[in-house]
């Protein structure tokens, strides 16, 4: 559940079929990554992973596992550590290319202000 302290960042991964395709977004304010949610624009044909990091540091627990499923199905994770951002930090999401189906991944990152 979101609170008045939350803000939301959206970023697209333009090709879920190719490994290492990346999307980036800049945190406009400090806080912690509370949740990372992903929805695919098409059915996924196999398990696909979306991994998040802040700069070059992986977010602990920041991997969304998307099962082979129909679109649009929401998958999410709640990071456990290495999840604090400051204003201007770059948050990166990257796919492993696990699906063979052409699809765009829409990621919504919930940041909870401290």
C-alpha positions as CSV (number, residue, x, y, z in Angstrom):
1,X,0.0,0.0,0.0
2,X,1.4,3.4,-0.9
3,X,1.6,6.3,1.5
4,X,1.9,10.1,1.0
5,X,5.6,9.6,1.4
6,X,5.8,7.5,-1.8
7,X,6.6,8.5,-5.3
8,X,6.6,6.4,-8.5
9,X,9.1,6.2,-11.3
10,X,8.2,4.5,-14.6
11,X,10.8,3.1,-17.0
12,X,10.5,0.8,-20.0
13,X,12.7,-2.0,-21.1
14,X,12.2,-1.8,-24.8
15,X,13.0,-5.4,-25.7
16,X,12.4,-8.2,-23.2
17,X,13.8,-10.9,-25.6
18,X,17.3,-9.7,-25.6
19,X,19.6,-10.1,-22.6
20,X,21.2,-7.0,-21.1
21,X,18.6,-4.5,-22.6
22,X,18.5,-1.8,-20.0
23,X,16.2,1.1,-18.9
24,X,17.3,3.9,-16.7
25,X,15.5,6.5,-14.6
26,X,16.8,9.3,-12.2
27,X,15.6,9.5,-8.6
28,X,14.3,13.1,-8.1
29,X,14.4,12.8,-4.3
30,X,16.0,10.7,-1.5
31,X,14.3,7.6,-0.1
32,X,14.4,3.9,-0.4
33,X,13.3,1.6,-3.2
34,X,10.1,0.0,-1.6
35,X,8.9,-2.0,-4.5
36,X,9.7,-2.9,-8.1
37,X,6.8,-4.0,-10.3
38,X,7.0,-5.2,-13.9
39,X,4.2,-5.7,-16.5
40,X,5.0,-7.1,-19.9
41,X,3.2,-5.8,-23.0
42,X,2.8,-9.4,-24.4
43,X,2.7,-12.9,-23.0
44,X,6.1,-14.2,-21.8
45,X,7.1,-17.6,-23.2
46,X,9.6,-18.5,-20.5
47,X,10.8,-17.3,-17.1
48,X,12.3,-13.8,-17.4
49,X,14.3,-11.9,-14.8
50,X,14.4,-8.1,-14.4
51,X,17.3,-7.0,-12.1
52,X,17.5,-3.5,-10.6
53,X,20.5,-1.5,-9.4
54,X,21.3,1.9,-8.1
55,X,24.3,3.1,-10.2
56,X,26.5,0.0,-10.4
57,X,25.4,-1.4,-7.0
58,X,22.8,-4.3,-7.2
59,X,19.7,-3.8,-5.1
60,X,19.5,-6.8,-2.7
61,X,16.3,-8.6,-3.3
62,X,15.8,-6.4,-6.4
63,X,15.1,-9.2,-8.9
64,X,11.6,-9.5,-10.4
65,X,10.9,-13.1,-11.6
66,X,8.3,-13.2,-14.3
67,X,6.9,-16.6,-15.1
68,X,5.7,-17.7,-18.6
69,X,2.3,-16.1,-18.5
70,X,-0.3,-14.0,-20.3
71,X,-0.1,-10.3,-20.5
72,X,-0.7,-8.1,-18.6
73,X,0.4,-9.9,-15.5
74,X,2.0,-7.9,-12.7
75,X,5.1,-9.3,-11.0
76,X,6.9,-7.5,-8.2
77,X,9.6,-7.7,-5.6
78,X,10.3,-5.8,-2.4
79,X,14.1,-5.1,-2.0
80,X,15.7,-5.9,1.4
81,X,19.0,-4.0,1.4
82,X,21.2,-1.7,-0.7
83,X,18.0,0.1,-1.7
84,X,18.6,3.8,-0.5
85,X,18.7,6.5,-3.2
86,X,19.6,10.1,-3.0
87,X,18.5,12.9,-5.3
88,X,20.1,12.3,-8.7
89,X,20.9,8.6,-8.4
90,X,20.4,6.6,-11.5
91,X,18.3,3.5,-11.1
92,X,18.8,0.8,-13.7
93,X,16.6,-2.1,-14.7
94,X,17.9,-4.9,-17.0
95,X,16.3,-8.0,-18.4
96,X,18.0,-11.4,-18.9
97,X,16.1,-11.9,-22.2
98,X,14.4,-15.0,-21.0
99,X,11.3,-14.7,-23.2
100,X,11.2,-15.4,-26.9
101,X,8.1,-13.2,-27.3
102,X,8.6,-9.7,-28.5
103,X,7.5,-7.5,-25.6
104,X,8.1,-4.2,-23.8
105,X,8.5,-4.4,-20.0
106,X,7.0,-1.5,-18.1
107,X,8.7,-1.1,-14.7
108,X,7.2,0.9,-11.9
109,X,9.6,1.7,-9.1
110,X,8.0,2.8,-5.8
111,X,10.3,5.1,-3.7
112,X,9.4,5.7,-0.1
113,X,10.8,9.0,1.3
114,X,12.5,8.8,4.7
